[in-house]
Amino acid sequence: MAVTVALSAAAVSAGPAVASSGVAARSAAVSTQQAQLDRLARELVDAGAPGVIVRVDNGTGRPVEIARQASWTRKDFLITADDEVRVGSSTKTMMATLVLQLVAEGKLSLTDPVDKWLPGKIPNGKAITIRMLLNHTSGLFDYTLDPALVPSVLGKERRQWTSAELLAIGVRHAPLFAPGAAFSYSNTNYVAVGAVLERVSRTSLAELVRDRIARPLHLTHTYYATGTAWRGAHAHGYEPDADHMSPEVPAEFRDFAGKHHDGHVDVSDNSPAWGAAAGAVVSTAEDWSRFSSALMSGKLLPAAQLAQLRTTVPQDPDQPDGPGYGLGIQTGATACGTIWGHDGGIPGYLTTNVTDGTGRKTASISILTESWAEFASDPKIAAAAEALQAATLCTMFNKPVPTS
């Protein structure tokens, strides 16, 4: 980077020949970055990941796109960087965006008690606000931890859950703390958000994503999934089969439904609909980059609502200046710059989608297996994924990866 900056500065006074050298240096830097990311992606696959997609746009030229897969997965599909993937909890950023659009239109307020829109559906609903749902300070128990969801998570039950049904599962457990007293990440907050969106708009969540985000931004491979169907070429996601699952994974999460081969289960035909407003969106790396850029640059929200989105609470009370959670979006400092975005895990897919504060720089990583992260069960994959993520984020900021 330092060489590129120096050559570009020299080009101002030294003429076209040096300018050409500057372009060549930038091109060489991009090639070096791509080679590094490609190597790290291959190392992740070698460590046991079935596949990975990486896309990085540093805002200065053509994005870097990498797609690698294990040889045994080729009998199922051939991976490309344009493949659709399930983005899991990155869905929350879209749901928060939809809420804030309705706030801007005067149809609801962040200070509205949940009971105004879902009367009697949430205990202490008069004290829990829409903002508390969006920034995970409501204290609601996470519905995905209830045993009733296990068959759907494993793909053994293809029930068409509604937002109301999922919310009912979450609130049948005692709250973790009084509304507003602390931060605790809970998917129940977002199925409640989904129910509010449906009530206020009188429209389905699939239609809201389509009409307010996907179509205006021309996101042709982004949609809210209501079943098993994919709309385009997609990356297959896998989990280890019961015989190859790490002992760290609880017994109830070891036996996924799907086609078995090579010690794995192809879970890509299982429905993500149980994730609902907390995690049911499908997208591609390029589509999500366009969404992130539009969101952070103010194309989707007026300035006042974008400021609310970026107003954070600490995720760790012992680190008030550490990672923060806004309205459906996370932020934190990395070795190379401050990022905004979200990660998401759903069987077969672990995604990280980030941007800088302007939306001009974006990065996505999609790893085609998830249980290793959910249960910290595979140190080899974890170490390789961490190295790839660090390099990806620094590439996004066009900086070298720190050696320490």
C-alpha positions, 0 to 999 in steps of 0.5 A: 500500500505504501508503494502504491500511495507513493507512486500515485503522489509522484504521478501528480508532478512526474507525468504519464510514465510514472502514473502508468507505474502507479496503475501497475503497482496497484494492479500488483498489490491487488494480485498479491492480495488475491493470491493471499486470500486464495491461499487462505481459502484453500487452507480453510478447505484443507482444514475441513471446510466443504467450501468457502466464498470470499468477496472483497471490494476496497472501493478502488477497483474490481472486487476480489472474488474467490470460491473454493470447495473440497473435491468430494463436494463436486459430485453435488455442485460446482462452486462460483462466487455468484452462488446464493447462500443462506445468510442467517442472522444477517437477515436482522440488518434487513429487518431493522432497515424495514422497521426504520423505513416505516419509522421514517414514514410515521407508521411506527416509532422506536419508542412504541411499546411492543404491546401497542402492536402485539397486545398481550403477546409478550409478557411485560410488553408495555415496558419493552420498546421496538428499539429494545427488540432491535438492539437486544436489550429486551431480556427475552429468551432465545426461542432457538434454544427451545427443544421444540425447534430441534427437528426443524433445525435438523431438517427433519420437520418442514413445518411452516412456522409463523412469526406468532408461533415462534414468538410464543415459544420464546415468551413461554420462558422466563425473561432473562432480565428487566427490559432495558437492563442489559444486552443479550442476543436473542432471536426472539427479539427479531421474530417479534420484530417480524410480527410487528412488521407484518401487523403494521404493513399488513404485508408478508415479510417476503413481500417487504424484502422484495418490494422495499429492498431487493427490487429497488436495489436490483438484488436479483438473488436476494429473497426471504425464504419461506421453504426449501426452494432456491431461486438460482444457482446455490452453494450446497451447505454441509454438516458432519454426519452423526458418525463424524460429528465432534463430541463437543456437539450435543447429542441432539444436534448430531443427526441432520436430515439430508443426503449422506456421503463422504462423512457429511450431510448435504443440508441445502435442501432443508428449510431455513424458514424456522429462522423467520425474521431472525435468519431466513434471507438468502443472498449472494456476496455481490447482492449483499455488498450492494445492500450494505453500500446502499444502507450505509450511504443513506440510499435506504434510510433518511439520515435520522434513521441511519443515525438510529441504526448506528446508535449502539449498546455495548455487547459486553458490559465490561468493555463499554468501548468494545464491540457494539450492537446498533439496530440490527447491525454490529460494529467493532474495531479490527486491526485494519479499521472499524467495521459494520455488519453482521454474521450469521449461522444456520445449518450448512452456512456461516456468513460474515458480511461487513462494510466500512462506515461509508459503504464504499468498502465491503467484504463477505465470507461464506463458509459452507458448514456451521456447527463447528462455530456454533459449538466451538467443535473444530479448532482446525477450521476455526484457526483457518477461518480466523486467518482468512477473516483477518486477511479479508478485513485488511484487504477491504481496507487495502492494508497489509495483514499485521504479522502479530 
